[in-house]
Structure formats: structure tokens, C-alpha cells
Amino acid sequence: MQYELNTAIIIDMNNQNFVTIGSFGDTLYSLCVVKMLGGGNMYVKLGGMDEQVRKLFGREPDGYHKGRYTQKDYEMIAPLLKVQDYLGEVDIWSGQPNHFESLGDHWKFHLLRGWQGNQTECYALTQGWNIHDPQVSKKLLLEPWLTPVEPIRIENKPVVINRTNRYLYGCDGEKWREWASQGLGDYSVFVGTEQEHEDFQKEFNVKVDYRPVNDLLEMAQIIQGCEQFMGNQSVALCIAIGLGKTFWCETRKDFHLTKTPHGWGDVWFPRVNGHYF
């Protein structure tokens, strides 16, 4: 099957291989473009992030992303990858050819050259696509790309929350405090790590039920079953956007550093059900 964008014919669905490196969000945002390319087999490269950092920046990796992907990471993300209806085999990379190695160059369109678009747009730029073409832009910004999953609905908890300290960059949490005083904790549930949950409750003096998950598929099911997601930049936010859910995103206060020519950086999706605060 061929899929034609206005700028190029790019797809042959048969026997295409994709090799993913990086972190959960990197892989899940890339799936938007993988889907536009027609899908195929997805292989997760263990330790690929370290290799990429050395290649692009000429230094040893450090911080949160050091060492990824790990075996534990693979076990966390694989169940969600395996239910995407445009992916075939999902496995750990063991030398299979990578037919779209250029997807790994998405870093060049934000970290190295300044932000040229959001995450999905940066992946599209690796393919030479015109991200301002209306047909292309609609798919990159407005349409869900994750396959809907069986929802898990938590009784009387229509809101799912996640807030991680990794991408706050000066956020003062003022809006969270307002919502907490209005009873947010009564109708929401928190997903993420135990530490993130504890930090959220302590910072905003609010009691929120915690829902641990076994993997990202279970997290996606909980988000699929909610009425809206609230959080900041995280894999949970990526899942909510990928599924097309209503979302509220806490905007990093140094967003001017990631501002694109037409948006607010890597997690900017101008949807009618997308809100930023």
C-alpha cells in the first residue's frame, strides 16, 4: 500500500523495520510518524540512548536518560507497543536492519538546532516532510496516533493526574493549589511513580488516590477510561495526547527556550481539547 503526502511518496508497508532508542516519550511520539510511514516491525535498542549521546554531542551521557533503554524499560513499554495495530513484531533489537535510521536524527531539529517544531513535527522533519502542509500538519498535531485500548474506568474518578519533577523548570504550581482547594483530590487518581505521588500530595497539601501500574499499557488503559488528563511533560501526557484525550498541561516556565516558530516547544499540540496553564 502506498500513502502519499503532498511532498513525497514515502510508504511501503511490507517488511519495514524501525529501531527505537531513547526514552518512553521519544518512542511514543515517534509512533505518529511511524504510523504515517505505514507501520512495520518495532525493535527496542537497549543502551541506545548512550550511543546516540556520544554520537551527537561527543560526551558521555548523564542524568535521567543515562543507560536507556534498559531491559526493565523494555518490559514496561513493550505491552503498549504490541497493541498498536500498525506494528508487527515488537522485540529487543538483535541486529535487524533499520529501514528508517534517519528517525533517530530528530534531536537535530530541537536540541542541536533549536526547536523547529514539537516532538511529532521534529520526527517528521527527519523525513524531509513539509510540516506546514495542511495534510501533514493535521496528522502531526490534531489526530490521535495511538491505537485505542480497552479502558479501565475508576469509579468516581474521572480525572487522571501525573506530575513529574523532571520538566518543571520554574513552575510554581499556583494553578494546582487552586484546583486542590476546590476538591481536585476527590475526583482524581494519580498515576506514575510512588515518589511523584508523594511529592504531589506534599507540595499541594491534597490527598489523591494512587493507582500503580504494571506497564504502560495499563497506564494507557486508565487514561483511556478517564474524562481528562492533567499533568506536565511526561510519558503519561504523551499517552493522553496520543490517544486524543482531553488534557491540561502545565507549561514549563522557561518555555521560551523551547518555543518553535509556531508553538510552545515539544509538547505543544493546538487541539480544541488541549489546554495549557
C-alpha positions as CSV (number, residue, x, y, z in Angstrom):
1,M,0.0,0.0,0.0
2,Q,1.2,3.5,-0.8
3,Y,0.5,6.5,1.3
4,E,1.0,9.8,-0.4
5,L,1.8,13.1,1.3
6,N,1.7,16.3,-0.8
7,T,5.5,16.4,-0.6
8,A,6.5,12.8,-1.3
9,I,5.5,9.2,-1.6
10,I,7.1,7.5,1.3
11,I,5.4,4.3,2.3
12,D,5.8,0.6,1.6
13,M,4.1,-1.2,4.5
14,N,5.6,-4.6,3.8
15,N,8.5,-5.7,6.0
16,Q,9.5,-2.3,7.3
17,N,11.7,-2.2,10.4
18,F,12.0,0.6,12.9
19,V,14.6,0.6,15.7
20,T,13.8,2.9,18.6
21,I,16.2,4.4,21.1
22,G,15.8,7.0,23.8
23,S,13.1,7.1,26.4
24,F,9.4,6.3,26.6
25,G,8.2,9.7,25.3
26,D,10.7,9.6,22.4
27,T,9.4,6.3,21.2
28,L,5.7,7.1,21.7
29,Y,5.9,10.4,19.9
30,S,7.8,8.8,17.1
31,L,4.9,6.4,16.6
32,C,2.9,9.2,15.0
33,V,5.4,9.3,12.1
34,V,5.8,5.5,12.1
35,K,2.1,5.2,11.6
36,M,2.2,7.8,8.8
37,L,5.0,5.8,7.2
38,G,2.7,2.7,7.2
39,G,4.0,0.9,10.3
40,G,6.1,-2.2,10.5
41,N,8.2,-4.1,13.0
42,M,9.5,-2.2,16.0
43,Y,12.7,-3.1,17.8
44,V,13.9,-1.5,21.0
45,K,17.6,-1.0,21.2
46,L,19.0,-1.5,24.7
47,G,21.5,1.1,25.7
48,G,20.8,3.1,22.5
49,M,20.4,6.4,24.3
50,D,24.1,6.4,25.5
51,E,25.3,5.6,22.0
52,Q,23.3,8.4,20.5
53,V,24.5,11.0,23.0
54,R,28.1,10.1,22.3
55,K,27.4,10.3,18.5
56,L,25.6,13.6,18.6
57,F,27.2,15.5,21.5
58,G,30.6,13.9,21.8
59,R,30.3,13.3,25.5
60,E,29.3,10.7,28.0
61,P,25.6,10.5,28.8
62,D,24.4,11.6,32.2
63,G,21.2,12.4,34.1
64,Y,17.8,10.7,33.9
65,H,18.2,9.2,30.4
66,K,21.6,7.6,31.0
67,G,21.7,3.9,30.3
68,R,18.4,3.7,28.5
69,Y,16.7,1.7,27.2
70,T,17.1,-0.9,29.9
71,Q,15.6,-4.4,30.0
72,K,13.2,-3.1,32.6
73,D,12.3,-0.2,30.3
74,Y,11.5,-2.7,27.5
75,E,9.2,-4.7,29.7
76,M,7.4,-1.5,30.7
77,I,6.8,-0.2,27.1
78,A,6.5,-3.5,25.1
79,P,2.9,-4.3,26.1
80,L,1.7,-0.9,24.8
81,L,3.7,-1.2,21.6
82,K,2.3,-4.7,20.9
83,V,-1.3,-3.5,20.8
84,Q,-0.6,-0.8,18.1
85,D,-2.4,-2.0,15.1
86,Y,0.2,-0.7,12.7
87,L,3.1,-2.5,14.4
88,G,4.0,-6.1,13.5
89,E,6.8,-7.8,15.5
90,V,7.9,-6.0,18.7
91,D,11.1,-7.2,20.3
92,I,14.5,-6.2,21.6
93,W,16.8,-5.2,18.7
94,S,19.3,-8.0,17.9
95,G,20.8,-6.8,14.6
96,Q,17.7,-6.4,12.5
97,P,18.1,-3.8,9.7
98,N,16.8,-0.4,10.5
99,H,15.0,0.9,7.4
100,F,14.4,4.4,8.9
101,E,17.6,5.2,10.8
102,S,17.0,8.9,10.0
103,L,14.2,8.9,12.6
104,G,17.0,8.9,15.2
105,D,18.1,12.3,13.9
106,H,15.0,14.1,15.4
107,W,17.4,15.5,18.0
108,K,19.0,17.7,15.3
109,F,15.7,19.5,14.9
110,H,15.5,20.6,18.5
111,L,18.5,20.1,20.8
112,L,21.1,20.9,18.2
113,R,19.4,23.5,16.0
114,G,16.8,25.0,18.4
115,W,13.2,23.8,18.3
116,Q,11.9,23.6,14.8
117,G,8.6,22.0,15.9
118,N,7.1,19.9,18.6
119,Q,8.1,16.2,19.1
120,T,6.0,14.8,16.3
121,E,7.0,17.6,13.9
122,C,10.7,17.0,14.6
123,Y,10.3,13.4,13.7
124,A,8.5,14.4,10.5
125,L,11.4,16.8,9.7
126,T,13.8,13.8,9.7
127,Q,11.9,12.5,6.6
128,G,12.1,15.8,4.8
129,W,8.4,16.5,5.1
130,N,6.8,19.9,4.9
131,I,5.3,20.2,8.4
132,H,3.3,23.2,7.3
133,D,1.4,21.3,4.6
134,P,-2.2,21.1,5.9
135,Q,-2.5,17.4,5.3
136,V,0.7,16.6,7.1
137,S,0.1,19.1,9.9
138,K,-3.3,17.7,10.7
139,K,-1.9,14.3,11.3
140,L,1.1,15.5,13.3
141,L,-0.8,17.9,15.5
142,L,-4.5,17.2,15.6
143,E,-5.1,13.5,15.1
144,P,-4.6,10.7,17.7
145,W,-2.0,8.1,16.7
146,L,-2.1,5.5,19.5
147,T,-4.5,2.6,18.9
148,P,-7.4,2.8,21.4
149,V,-7.1,0.3,24.2
150,E,-9.6,-1.3,26.5
151,P,-10.5,1.4,29.0
152,I,-10.1,0.9,32.8
153,R,-12.6,3.2,34.4
154,I,-12.1,4.0,38.1
155,E,-15.4,4.7,39.8
156,N,-16.0,8.4,40.7
157,K,-12.5,9.3,39.5
158,P,-13.0,10.9,36.0
159,V,-9.6,12.8,36.2
160,V,-6.2,11.2,35.9
161,I,-3.1,13.1,37.2
162,N,0.6,12.8,36.7
163,R,3.2,15.4,37.6
164,T,6.9,14.7,37.4
165,N,9.7,16.9,38.7
166,R,11.8,16.4,35.5
167,Y,10.3,19.1,33.4
168,L,9.0,21.8,35.7
169,Y,11.8,24.4,35.1
170,G,10.4,27.0,37.4
171,C,6.7,26.1,37.6
172,D,5.2,27.5,40.8
173,G,2.2,25.1,41.0
174,E,-0.2,28.0,41.6
175,K,-3.0,26.5,39.5
176,W,-2.6,23.1,41.1
177,R,-3.1,24.8,44.5
178,E,-6.3,26.5,43.3
179,W,-7.7,23.2,42.0
180,A,-6.7,21.3,45.1
181,S,-8.6,23.8,47.2
182,Q,-11.6,23.2,45.0
183,G,-11.6,19.5,45.7
184,L,-9.5,18.1,42.9
185,G,-8.4,15.2,45.0
186,D,-11.9,14.0,45.5
187,Y,-12.5,13.1,41.8
188,S,-9.0,12.2,40.6
189,V,-6.5,9.4,40.7
190,F,-2.7,9.7,40.3
191,V,-0.6,7.5,38.0
192,G,3.2,7.5,37.9
193,T,5.9,6.6,40.5
194,E,5.2,6.5,44.2
195,Q,7.7,9.3,44.7
196,E,5.9,11.5,42.2
197,H,2.6,10.8,44.0
198,E,4.1,11.6,47.4
199,D,5.7,14.8,46.1
200,F,2.4,15.9,44.6
201,Q,0.4,15.4,47.8
202,K,3.0,17.1,49.9
203,E,3.5,20.1,47.7
204,F,-0.2,20.8,47.2
205,N,-1.4,19.6,50.6
206,V,-4.0,17.3,48.9
207,K,-5.0,13.7,49.2
208,V,-5.2,11.9,45.9
209,D,-5.7,8.2,45.4
210,Y,-2.7,6.4,43.9
211,R,-3.0,3.8,41.1
212,P,0.2,1.9,40.5
213,V,0.5,0.2,37.1
214,N,2.4,-2.8,35.9
215,D,3.3,-1.4,32.5
216,L,2.5,1.5,30.1
217,L,-0.4,-0.5,28.5
218,E,-2.1,-0.5,31.9
219,M,-1.4,3.3,32.2
220,A,-2.9,3.8,28.8
221,Q,-6.0,1.9,29.7
222,I,-6.5,4.1,32.8
223,I,-6.0,7.2,30.7
224,Q,-8.3,5.8,28.0
225,G,-11.0,5.4,30.7
226,C,-10.8,8.9,32.1
227,E,-12.6,12.1,31.1
228,Q,-9.5,14.2,31.2
229,F,-5.8,14.0,32.0
230,M,-3.9,16.7,34.0
231,G,-0.2,16.9,34.3
232,N,3.1,18.2,32.9
233,Q,5.5,16.8,30.3
234,S,5.8,13.1,30.9
235,V,5.1,9.8,29.3
236,A,1.6,9.9,30.8
237,L,0.9,13.2,29.0
238,C,2.3,11.7,25.8
239,I,-0.1,8.8,26.1
240,A,-3.1,11.1,26.7
241,I,-2.2,13.2,23.6
242,G,-1.6,10.1,21.5
243,L,-5.0,8.7,22.5
244,G,-6.7,12.0,21.7
245,K,-7.9,12.6,25.3
246,T,-8.8,16.0,26.7
247,F,-5.7,17.2,28.5
248,W,-4.4,20.0,30.7
249,C,-0.6,20.5,30.5
250,E,1.4,22.6,33.0
251,T,3.7,24.6,30.8
252,R,7.4,24.9,31.8
253,K,8.2,28.4,32.7
254,D,11.3,28.5,30.5
255,F,9.1,27.6,27.5
256,H,10.7,30.5,25.6
257,L,13.8,28.3,25.3
258,T,11.8,25.6,23.5
259,K,9.5,27.9,21.7
260,T,9.1,27.0,18.0
261,P,8.4,29.4,15.2
262,H,4.7,28.5,15.6
263,G,4.2,26.9,19.0
264,W,5.4,26.2,22.5
265,G,8.0,23.5,22.0
266,D,8.0,19.8,22.3
267,V,4.6,19.1,23.8
268,W,2.6,21.8,22.0
269,F,-0.5,20.4,20.3
270,P,-3.1,23.0,19.3
271,R,-6.2,20.9,19.8
272,V,-9.7,22.1,20.8
273,N,-9.4,19.6,23.8
274,G,-5.9,20.6,24.7
275,H,-5.2,23.2,27.4
276,Y,-2.0,24.7,28.8
277,F,-1.5,26.5,32.0
